[in-house]
């Protein structure tokens, strides 16, 4: 995959995880509790991120975690500014 395609794929994955963050977090929390990952947004993100030989579910989980941290950090800044 060329560099431009890789950047486009990464940008699409970041946008997807941002747009579906709540749903993805719910699915991952359910997965932690039950050990079963339902067919939903996390799997959809994994398909979007898939590359030959990669563990796309692990990559999707990591992308969601990063987006969740970004969201929390930005929310904390807003809350601090409003205090």
Secondary structure, DSSP 8 states (H G I E B T S, - for coil): --HHHHHHHHHHHHHHHHHTHHHHHHHHHHHHHHS---SSHHHHHHHHH--TT--HHHHHHHHHHHHHHHHHHHHHHHHHHH-
